[in-house]
Amino acid sequence: MNPRALLLWVGAVLLLSLGSEDPVYRLLTLVAALLLLVRWRRPGVRLTPIVWWIGAACTLGILFNFVLSHTGQDVIATLPDWLPAIGGQLTVEGAAYGVDVALGLGACLLAAAALAAVIDSQELVDALPRQLQRTGAALGASLTLIPRLRQSFMAVREAQSMRGWRPRGPRSWRAVAVPSVLSAIEGSVLLAEAMEARGFGSGRRTPAWNWGWRKRDVLVAATSGMSLGLFSLALILGRVGGWQPYPQLQLPGIDWVPAAACLLLLVPGLIA
């Protein structure tokens, strides 16, 4: 996929998932992001760890809102008041709002993950304007930090296991965590030295790729631009209504203009 078309699509997903609190719109953007990852991920990229970590983050968000928000009329259970922060009523409305927040968080995280799973970090840097080259280089390097940390963690854990290490509680994981972090930092230092040796920042950067705009790239960019325009228009006209489950849970309202903008984001994940 053309990196510029992908950047436009990611911007549209972020705007639509953050610009409204309606869970229906957020669910549509979440499905659109998941479809694009499944359809356009690079060969060799595994989606299971990405989905697992994002799902865990969303689940924690739901849990925190459920136990910390004590507002609402439909009470599920009541925790003792002597419990700090979590003591009080647990309501259906608190859980529903936690799900709404988790949908928006999941859509944003999946869209950001597409920048690393669909295109290379070098392609992302080359796609940015000349004025943002250094910013893009920093962003591209940061996107490779988590994969490097994961690879370092797996290698250190295997090496420690061969030496007889076995997990015996949280403290025992220091033998794996500390070398993994140090290895990731060493990799970042080596990357910085390699960039300096190649004259990074000494002159104009020459792109490594020259992308053409294929029909599907034009379609992705066009539908993303239309989605941005429709949703912006809906915001200006006040047709993107907010949704609050408090004080009593009610179904969210749906307007065809922002709904159409969300449906347009599904196109990249459906085209062949």
C-alpha positions in Angstrom: 0.0 0.0 0.0 1.2 3.5 -0.7 2.4 5.0 2.6 0.7 8.4 1.9 -2.6 6.7 1.3 -2.1 4.7 4.6 -1.3 7.9 6.5 -4.4 9.5 5.3 -6.5 6.5 6.3 -4.9 6.4 9.8 -5.7 10.1 10.2 -9.3 9.4 9.3 -9.6 6.6 11.8 -8.1 8.7 14.6 -10.4 11.6 13.9 -13.5 9.4 13.8 -12.7 7.3 16.8 -11.8 10.4 19.0 -14.3 12.9 17.5 -17.3 11.1 18.9 -18.2 9.1 22.0 -20.9 7.1 20.2 -20.0 3.4 20.5 -21.5 2.5 17.2 -19.1 4.8 15.3 -16.2 3.6 17.4 -17.1 0.0 16.7 -17.1 0.6 13.0 -13.7 2.2 13.1 -12.4 -0.7 15.2 -13.7 -3.2 12.6 -12.2 -1.1 9.8 -8.7 -1.1 11.4 -8.8 -4.8 12.1 -9.8 -5.6 8.5 -7.0 -3.5 7.1 -4.5 -5.3 9.3 -5.7 -8.7 8.3 -5.8 -7.8 4.6 -2.7 -5.6 4.2 -0.1 -6.8 6.8 3.4 -7.6 5.4 4.4 -11.2 5.0 5.8 -12.6 8.2 4.0 -10.1 10.5 2.0 -11.9 13.2 -1.2 -10.3 14.3 -1.8 -12.5 17.3 0.6 -10.6 19.7 -0.7 -7.2 18.5 -4.3 -8.2 19.0 -3.5 -9.8 22.3 -1.8 -6.7 23.8 -4.4 -4.3 22.5 -7.2 -6.5 23.8 -5.5 -6.7 27.2 -5.2 -2.8 27.3 -8.9 -2.5 26.3 -10.0 -5.0 28.9 -8.1 -3.2 31.6 -9.8 0.0 30.5 -13.2 -1.6 30.9 -12.3 -3.0 34.3 -10.9 0.2 35.7 -14.0 2.2 34.6 -16.3 -0.4 36.0 -14.7 -0.5 39.5 -13.9 3.2 39.7 -17.1 4.7 38.4 -20.0 4.4 40.9 -22.5 6.4 38.9 -25.7 4.9 37.5 -29.1 3.5 38.4 -28.7 -0.1 37.4 -26.6 -1.6 40.3 -24.9 -5.0 39.7 -23.1 -5.3 43.0 -21.8 -3.2 45.9 -18.3 -3.3 47.3 -17.6 -2.3 50.9 -17.1 1.4 51.4 -13.8 0.8 53.4 -12.1 -0.3 50.1 -10.1 2.7 48.8 -11.3 4.1 45.4 -13.2 0.9 44.4 -15.6 0.8 47.3 -19.2 1.6 46.3 -21.8 0.5 43.7 -20.8 -1.3 40.5 -23.3 -0.3 37.8 -24.2 -1.4 34.3 -23.7 2.2 33.2 -20.1 2.2 34.4 -19.4 -1.0 32.5 -21.1 0.3 29.3 -19.0 3.5 29.4 -15.9 1.4 29.9 -16.7 -0.5 26.8 -17.2 2.7 24.9 -13.8 4.0 25.9 -12.2 0.6 25.1 -13.7 0.7 21.6 -12.1 4.1 20.9 -8.8 3.0 22.4 -8.7 -0.2 20.4 -9.4 1.6 17.1 -6.6 4.1 17.7 -4.1 1.4 18.7 -5.0 -0.8 15.8 -4.7 2.1 13.4 -1.3 3.0 14.9 -0.2 -0.6 14.6 -1.0 -0.5 10.9 1.9 1.9 10.4 4.3 -0.8 11.6 2.5 -3.9 10.3 1.6 -2.8 6.8 4.6 -0.7 5.7 8.3 -0.6 6.7 9.5 2.2 9.0 11.8 3.4 6.1 8.8 3.7 3.8 7.0 5.9 6.4 10.0 8.2 6.7 10.3 8.6 2.9 6.6 9.3 2.6 6.8 12.4 4.8 7.5 15.9 3.4 11.1 17.1 3.4 10.4 19.4 6.4 9.4 16.4 8.5 12.3 14.1 7.6 14.1 14.3 11.0 10.8 13.9 12.8 9.9 10.9 10.6 13.3 9.3 11.2 12.7 9.6 15.0 9.2 8.2 14.5 10.5 5.3 12.4 13.2 4.4 14.9 10.6 4.5 17.7 8.3 2.1 15.9 11.1 -0.5 15.7 11.8 -0.3 19.5 9.0 -2.5 20.6 9.7 -5.3 18.1 13.4 -5.2 19.1 12.5 -5.3 22.8 10.3 -8.3 22.2 13.0 -10.1 20.2 15.5 -9.3 23.0 13.2 -10.6 25.7 12.6 -13.9 23.8 16.3 -14.4 23.2 17.3 -13.6 26.9 14.5 -15.8 28.3 15.7 -18.8 26.1 19.3 -18.2 27.1 18.4 -18.0 30.8 16.3 -21.1 30.6 19.2 -23.0 29.1 21.2 -21.9 32.1 18.6 -23.4 34.5 16.5 -20.3 35.2 12.9 -20.9 36.1 10.2 -18.3 36.9 9.6 -18.3 40.7 7.7 -15.1 41.2 7.8 -11.5 40.1 11.3 -10.9 41.4 12.8 -13.7 39.4 11.8 -12.0 36.2 14.5 -9.3 36.8 17.0 -11.8 35.4 15.2 -11.5 32.1 13.8 -8.0 32.1 17.1 -6.2 32.9 19.2 -7.8 30.2 16.3 -7.4 27.7 16.1 -3.6 28.3 19.9 -3.2 28.2 20.0 -5.1 24.9 17.2 -2.9 23.4 19.1 0.2 24.5 22.3 -1.1 23.0 20.4 -1.7 19.8 19.2 1.9 19.8 22.8 3.2 20.4 24.0 1.1 17.5 21.3 2.5 15.3 22.2 6.0 16.2 25.9 5.3 15.4 25.0 3.7 12.1 22.9 6.8 11.2 25.8 9.1 12.1 28.2 7.0 10.1 26.0 7.3 7.0 25.9 11.1 7.4 22.3 11.5 8.7 21.3 15.1 8.9 24.3 16.3 6.8 22.2 17.0 3.7 19.1 16.3 1.8 17.8 12.8 2.3 17.3 10.7 -0.9 14.3 8.3 -0.8 15.0 4.6 -1.0 11.7 3.9 -2.8 9.7 5.6 -5.5 6.0 4.6 -5.1 3.5 4.8 -7.8 -0.2 5.4 -7.2 -2.0 2.2 -8.2 -5.8 2.1 -8.5 -6.3 0.6 -5.1 -4.0 3.3 -3.5 -6.1 6.0 -5.2 -9.3 4.3 -3.9 -7.9 4.1 -0.4 -6.9 7.8 -0.4 -10.2 8.9 -2.0 -12.4 7.0 0.5 -10.3 8.2 3.4 -10.5 11.8 2.2 -14.3 11.5 1.7 -14.6 10.0 5.2 -12.6 12.9 6.7 -14.8 15.4 4.8 -18.1 13.9 5.8 -17.2 13.5 9.4 -15.8 17.1 9.6 -19.0 18.3 8.0 -21.1 16.4 10.5 -19.1 17.9 13.3 -19.6 21.4 12.0 -23.4 20.8 11.5 -23.7 19.3 15.0 -24.8 15.9 13.7 -22.2 13.9 15.7 -24.1 13.6 18.9 -22.4 12.7 22.2 -23.4 9.5 24.1 -23.5 9.2 27.8 -24.9 6.1 29.6 -25.4 8.1 32.8 -27.6 8.3 34.8 -29.5 5.4 33.1 -28.3 3.3 30.2 -29.8 4.2 26.8 -29.2 3.2 23.2 -26.8 5.5 21.2 -28.3 7.5 18.4 -27.1 7.1 14.8 -26.9 9.7 12.1 -26.4 8.7 8.5 -23.7 11.3 7.8 -21.1 10.2 10.4 -22.2 6.6 9.9 -21.4 6.8 6.2 -18.0 8.3 7.0 -17.3 5.3 9.2 -18.4 2.9 6.6 -16.1 4.4 4.0 -13.1 3.4 6.2 -14.1 -0.3 5.7 -13.2 0.0 2.0 -9.4 -0.6 2.3 -9.9 -3.8 4.2 -12.4 -5.1 1.7 -10.7 -4.4 -1.6 -8.6 -7.1 -3.3 
